[in-house]
Amino acid sequence: MAQRISRAKQRIKASGVPFRMPSPGQRAEWLRAVLHVLYLIFNEGYTSSSGSELQRVELTGEAIRLTRIVHRVLPDDGEVASLLALMLLIDARRPARADAAGELVTLDVQDRTLWDRELVAEGVAVLNAAMGKGRVGEYRIQAAIAALHGQAPTAEDTDWPQILALYGVLEQISGNPVVRLNRAVAAAMAEGPAAGLALLDEVEEPLRGHYRFLAVRAHLLEQAGDEDRALADYRAEAARTTSLPEQRYLTTRAARLRRAQDVTGVGLARPPRTAPLR
């Protein structure tokens, strides 16, 4: 990283571009880039893409610290505030995301008494203050979804129809097929697993290589009672993920499903409608 910074400094020096404030158009573009980088830092900290650790607190903490600074400098920017609210609302779940052995605990079965209610309250307050400030962007919609999760006492009490509608709006704004994964989970929770699987079928080709596609599909197939295909997807995703906690979680799900099939001889009775959310 030090070498990259050094090379970047040399390129800037050689370019002869003077240091000055950006034009209004440049400012908006640069701010979007800054927010996107902060968002990526937070995501990598919240769910490490590789290695033995499920989460890296130093990254989520640094992303929140820097976003607070940007929010302090630009208090009237709705997307800055929304990104901060999103981080706070998601980070509030961190104490419940792993058990005593460090194994992944998904959103549907987390002990919500462990959630940091002060962070939830702060996130909701920051989000409410952002309402009416500028256009409604991706971070505001994501923060609204996170707020619905944060304020629901249980997974069953979550307003899944509203979350499904918000993901629909987010997909229209972003055009990102990855949003369809989360929308599929929300559809399964609101309307049943068949609805979620139908959404996944529409984006299977562009998302075939995405690290969460098979995991999400496996969950929905298990909900739908298609144990054989669910088992195959669990195993395939476990074999290719570079995150050891994710690998152990998927392997455990596959093993449980395999044992149940061996015991019954005809497959597992349809499980409760749970969501593979982190």
Buried (B, 14 or more C-beta within 10 A) or exposed (E): EEEEEEEEEEEEEEEEEEEEEEEEEEEEEEBEEBBEEBBEBBBBBBBBEEEEBBBBEEBBBBBBEBBBEBBEEBEEBBBBBBBBBBBBBBBBBBEBBBEEEEEBBBBBEBEBEBBBEEBBBBBBEBBEBBEEBBEBBBBBBBBBBBBBBBBBEEBEEBBBEBBBBBBBBBBEBBEEBBBBBBBBBBBBBBBBBEBBBBBBEEBEEEBEEBBBBBBBBBBBBBBBEBBEEBBBBBBBBBEEBEBBBBBBBBBBBBBBBBEBBEEEEEBBEEBEBBBBBB
